[in-house]
Amino acid sequence: MTARVIPRSFGRFTLGMTVLLAVVALTLGCGGGLPEPAELDTRNEQCASCRMAVSSAVFASQLAAPGELPRFFDDLGCLADYLKAGKAPRGAVAFVADHRTRAWVRAAGAVYTRVPGLETPMGSHVIAHADTASRDQDADARGGTPVTATELFGAESAPRTPRGGA
C-alpha cells in the first residue's frame, strides 16, 4: 500500500479558507442585530425630507438601516411624508424622540399626540412619547388629541416592530 502525498500548497489553501470563513462568520454575526438609533447632532444634521436643520431634539425622529447612515427628520410630519413616499431603505427601523425626555424610542411603540397650540418645526403639531405615562407628565401634551401611528403615517407606511425586536 502506498501513502498519498498531499502538497503543502493544499494545506495553506485549507488554512486560508478556514480563516476567511471565520472572518465572514464573525462579520455576519456582529452585524445581524436590529439597527439602533444614532446620536443626533443638532448643529449639523439636516432633515432627510425638507432639508431644514434638525435643531430641536424634542421634535426629532430618524430612520436607522443596516449598513447605511441614519436619516434624521426635524418634524414627525416630515418622517410621515418620507415613509408615505416609500423612501425608507430595506430593513429600516424608525425611532422618535420622546418629547419630554428626548430619549429615542421605536416609532412602532410610541404614543403620538396632536397639540394644535404647539409649534413644531414644519407645523405638524404632533409630538411623540415613549408611553402614556411620559405623555401625561409632559405639560406640552396637555389638551392634545391622541393620534394613532396609522393616522399619522398611513396604513401602509406605519412603522412596525421589526422581527426579532421589541
Sequence and secondary structure as in RCSB ss.txt:
>XXXX:A:sequence
MTARVIPRSFGRFTLGMTVLLAVVALTLGCGGGLPEPAELDTRNEQCASCRMAVSSAVFASQLAAPGELPRFFDD
LGCLADYLKAGKAPRGAVAFVADHRTRAWVRAAGAVYTRVPGLETPMGSHVIAHADTASRDQDADARGGTPVTAT
ELFGAESAPRTPRGGA
>XXXX:A:secstr
       HHHHHHHHHHHHHHHHHHHHHHHT S        TTT B TTT  B   GGG EEEE TTS  EEESS
HHHHHHHHHTT   TT EEEEE TTT  EEEGGG EEEE TTS  TTS  EEEESSHHHHHH GGGTT EEE HH
HHH TTTS    TT  
